[in-house]
Each structure stands twice: as structure tokens, then as C-alpha cells.
């Protein structure tokens, strides 16, 4: 597939496999879907689907998005400066604060982690070119994409904000299809697309245990778990994006605990990716273990409930 150039899907030309307008890539021949598994996993954590061959389903077709000028995103230091300045203009609504408190976080944690509410209308912005999530309007003004939810800073090993995820609000009694999405301006004029970034959560109180990291699903779970375990926790944005976590492991990390949601014992996609992650980690010569618990689905829920995960070395 090295000779095929993929385009990012967007809201006007969504992925024909999962129906979403972000994250996936497509050409006129193939789709790399980041949500729906096939028997052909790709290196970026997605799965390959061939256009025109839907089997017993309708044939898969895709129409490329209309051209819109996009820019390559800034480096990590510049992204951190831009996102920090933007988030400092925002606040957290009472509704979103209560949502995070209900998950077991303290108000001090919430403030320190930098969570904010996406604004109803975009504030005045300076030049935000090459920053995912922002675009230039037809009047030449810089705007943030319109989205309703909690803005979640995604940080690198140096605690720099290198991306934002959004936990989407529920609309009425119906939950949106997929609670989380990247803050992305793919397909917008002068917009930029984010890359797959793993959130690195360090405990706010005290120094993390040396030589050890845990890997779980999502930045909020990582933030909550890091504080209660006293260790650095990587939050992969999706179970299939574990390869990005391998690049963050330096020589000081000797032990890794994989703590995916406990539905990995029933969900084939989660099970497959958890096993693949463990195999890749063991191939590096590190000590690898799997965390198991009962009575809760996610690691954060277990820790908040006082459940102590059992760690089994592979």
C-alpha cells in the first residue's frame, strides 16, 4: 500500500466504513478505518478495507472531499504555547465540572489538568495557522471548530499540550455515536489535522515510581489512574493505536503494565490489540504484565471504587 496516497475523511466526505468524519483515511481504492476492524491491521493502528468489495453488504464507495487548503501542524513546543493560550481564555461550566467530579476526580485535579468547556462561540483568536482545531473563516478571521463538550488536554512526556480531545456532550436522551473525538480542523480552510498522540499522565502529587509505566485507554482514565497509582500512565486514544505508545518508551522503562478495559475478554477487537501490544512490549525485552480486576469496566472506575487490580506477569 506504499504507493497509495490517502486523504483524510471529513464531515462532508466521511469514512464509508464507520460513518465518521474524522481520524480515518481513504483513497479511491482503499479505506483505512480507525474504528472498525478487518483481518488486515495497518501500522498506524487502523484496519484496511477494500473499496467496491462489501461482501454480502452494499459495495463500499467513497467520494474524496472537496479541496481545502490545509497546513502541516506546528512542532510540539509551538502547539503547547498555542493551546495553552487558547485554553486560558476558557472556563469550565458547572455541568462539565460536575461530570468530572462524578468520575471521582477532585476539583484540584480538574483545575491542574487543564480541562475546559468548548465555548458556545469562538473568542477572538490570533493567527492559529498549523494548529489542529482552528481554521480561517471566509472573512479571514481565525475560528475554533464548533463542538459541544469537555476539552481534554493531551500531553507529551514533557507535559506539553500537543493536542486536544473532546468528550462530546449528550444531546437530549441520546448519546452521540462515539463519546470522544479529536479537536481537528481537517477539511476546513487553513485547517490542520492532528496525528495520533498518546497522552502521558504523571501523578500530580509526588514523584512517579521509576522504571514503571501503565498503559490504559484514553486521557481521562490515564489522568485519574496516574494520581491513584502513583505511576506514569499512558492513555492511548484507542485500543488499536498502541503502536504510538512504543515510541514513548525510553531505556529507563523496565516494566510495563497493560490495563485495557475488562471487556477485552469478550470484545475481540480489544482482545486482539491488547495481545498485540503485550507481544510488542515483550519483544523489547521489558517485563510485561496485565492488570485484571472485577466489578468495574475501566481502570479508573476500579481505582475510584477502591478495587485493587491484580497484576499478572506474562
N, C-alpha and C positions, 0 to 999 in steps of 0.2 A: 504494500500500500504506500510505499515511499514516494511514488510518482504522482499520487493523487493529492490535490490541494483541497483542503476542507475549508468551508466558510462557517462562521458562527451562525447558529439559528437565532432568530429574534422573534418578537411578538407578531410581526407581520408574516414571518415565514418560520413557524415553529417546527420542532422536531416531529416528523410524522410517526415516530415510534412511541414516544411518551407524551407527545402533545404539548410539551413545554416550550417556552420561547427563550430559554437561556441554557447555558452550560454545554449543550451538545454541539457536535459539528457535523457538517453534511457536504456532500458533493452530489453531482447528478448520478453517480454510480453507487455510493455507499452512504450510510449514516453511522456515526459513532455516537451511540446513545449512552449517557452517563447514568441512566436510571433503570433501564430495562435490560436484563441480562440475555445473552445469547451464548452459544457454545464457542464463541470466538472473542475472548477478552483481549483488550488492547493495552498498550504500555501506559497510557495515561489514566488507566483505571476504568475506562468505559467498555462497551461491547460493540462489535461490528455487526451491522445489519446490511444486507444487500438490497438495493432498491429494485423494485419490479418483481421481487420474489417473496410474496407474503404467505406462501404455502396454501393452507386452507382459508386464510384470511384474504381480505382485499389486497391487491398489489400495493406495495409501498411506493409512494411518489413524493417528490419534494420540489418545490419551486424556489430557486435562490432568492434571497432578499434583494430589494432594490438597493442600488449603490448609495452609500452614505459615507462621507469621509470620516475615517477613524484614525486615531493616533495611538502609537505604542505607548504603554503606560510608563510613568516615571520610575526611577530607581527607588529602593525601599526607604532610604532616608528622606527623599523628597515626598514620597507618599505619606509617610508618617507626619511630616510637617503640614501637609495639606489637609489630611483627615483630622488631625488634632485641632487645627484652626477652625475647621468646619464644625466639629462636634462641640467645641467650646461656645458656639453660638446657640446651641440647642439645649433643651431641658428634657426631663423625663416626666411624662404625665402620671397622674395618680394611678390611673388604670394600669399602666405598664409597671410602675413601682410595685403595686400590689401583686401583679403577676409574678414578678421576680421574687418578692418576699414569700409568696406561697410555694415557691420551689425550694425554699429553705435557705436562701441567701440572706445575709444581714444587710442593712442599709449601708453600712460602711463598705462592705464588699462591692455592692452595686455601684456606689459612687467611685470607688477606687478603680474598678474595672472599666469605667467609662461608658456604660450603657446610656443610650439616649433614645428619645422617641423621634421617628421620622416626622418632619414638620408638615403641617397641612399645606402650607405654601412655602416655596423655596425662598430663603433670605437672600439679600443682595450678596453676590459672590464675586471674588476677584477672578483672575484668569485661572481656570481649573482644567486647562488642557492636559491631556495624558493622565488624568485621574479617573479611574473607573467609577461610574455612578453619576458623572456630570456631563453635560452637553451644552452646545451653543444654540440658543433659540434663533428663530428666523429674524429677530430684531438684533441679534448679535450679543445678547445677554447670556451670561453663564447661569445655568439652572441645574438643580439636582433632579434626578428622576422622581416621578411621583409614585410613592408607595406608602402604605399604612402599616406600621409595625414598630418593633423594637430594633434599633440599630445596634449591632453587636461588633465591637472591635475585634479583628483577627490580628494577632500579634506574632512577631517572629521571635527568634531566640534572644534578641536584644530588647524585647518589649516594645518594639516599634509597631505602629499600626500600619499593616501592609494591605489591608482590605477590610471591607465591611460585609457582614451578612445581615439579613433582615429576617426577624421572626414575624411572619405576617399575622395581622390581626384576623380574628374570626369575623366573618360577615354574617350578621344575624345568628341563626342557629346552625349555619353550615360552616364547616371548616374548609379553608382553602385546600386545594389539592397540592400537598407539599407545604409544610409549615415554614420552611426556610428557603431563601434564595439569595444569590449574590447581589450586592449593590453594584449593578452593572449598567453601562450606557451603550452596550453593543447595539449597533444598528442606528444609533442616534447621530446627528450631525456633530462632528468633532468629538464623538464619544470614544470610550476606551473599554476594553473587555478585561476583566480580572483573570488571573491564572489560578489554578488550584493551589491554595495555600493551606498549610496545616497550622492551626492555632497552637501556640506554645503558652501554657498557663503555669506560672510559678506561684507557689503559695505566697500570700501577701504577708503573713506573719511567720518570721523565721526563715532560715536557710533550708532549701530543699535537700533531701538526703542525697549524698553524692553517688554517682555511678549508676543511678537507677532512674528510669522513666516508665510511666504508664501510658498506654495508648487507648483512647476511647473515641466515641462518636460525637462530634460537634463541639463548638467553642463553649457554650454554656455549661455542658456537662463537664468539660475539662476544667473550667474555672471553679465550679463547685467542688469537684473531686480533688483538685490540687490543694485547696485550702484545708480539706478534711483529712487527706492522706499525708500531707507534709512533703509531697514529692512533686516533681515537674511532670505535668500531664500533657500529652499531645492530643489535640482534638482534630481528627480527620474530618473533612467536610462531608464525607460519605463513605460507606464501608468499602467501596471499590477504589477509593483514592489513596489507599495505604502506601503506594509506592513513593508518594511525595514525602512521607514521614521518614523513609530510609535516608533521604538526603540530609536530614537534620541531626543524624546520629554522629557524634564525633567520637574520638578514641577514648574519651573519659567514660562513656556509657558502656557498662559491662553487663547490665541486667535490664531486661525489658519485660513488662507485664502487659499482655493484651487483654483489654477489658471491654469488649464489644457487648452490646445489649444481649440479654439472655435469650432472646428469640433466635439467636444463632443456632440453637439446637433444633429448631423447627423450620426456620427460613433458609432455604437452600442457598440463596444469594449471599446472605450474611455468613453462613457456614463456610461457603467456598472461599470468600475473601478473608475470613479470619484464619482459615487454614493456610491460604497462600501467604498472608502476612507472617505467620509464625514460621513457615518454611523459609521465607526470605531472610528473616531475622536470624534463624539458626545457621543459615549458610554464611553469615558474617562471623560466626564463632562466639556469639554472645550467649549468655544464659537467658533462655526464654521461658516464660510461664504464662498460664492462662488464669484469669480471675473468674471465679464462679460464686454465685450466691442464689438464694431463693427469696421469694416474697416481693420482688421488685424487678422491673424490666431493665432499667438503666443503672449504671454505676452511681450516678448522683442520687437517684431515689433510694438506693440501698444505703448509701452512707448517711443521708439525711434521716433515714428511718432507724439508724443505729445498727444496721446489719453489717457485719464484718465479712468482707469477701474472703473466700478460701483461695489461696494461690497454689496452683499445681504446676510444678516444673515439668517441661516436656522433655 
